[in-house]
C-alpha cells in the first residue's frame, strides 16, 4: 500500500468521547477544516475508520 491519504477534519471534537479526540490528535488534526497528508498504512486506515463520521478522507494518486 504505497501512497498518501489526505484527511480533513469536518466536524468538531466538542462533545466527542476522549478516545475519538486522541485518534484525531494522533493524526495531527487539531482544529476544524485542517488538512493533513498521511501515509497510506493499515494503522492510519483504522484511525480514519474509527472517526469516519468526523473526517473526510481522499486518496492521493501519485
Secondary structure, 3 states (H helix, E strand, C coil): CCCEEEEEECCCCCCCCHHHHHHHHHHCCCCCCCEEEEECCHHHHHHHHHCCCCEEEEEECC
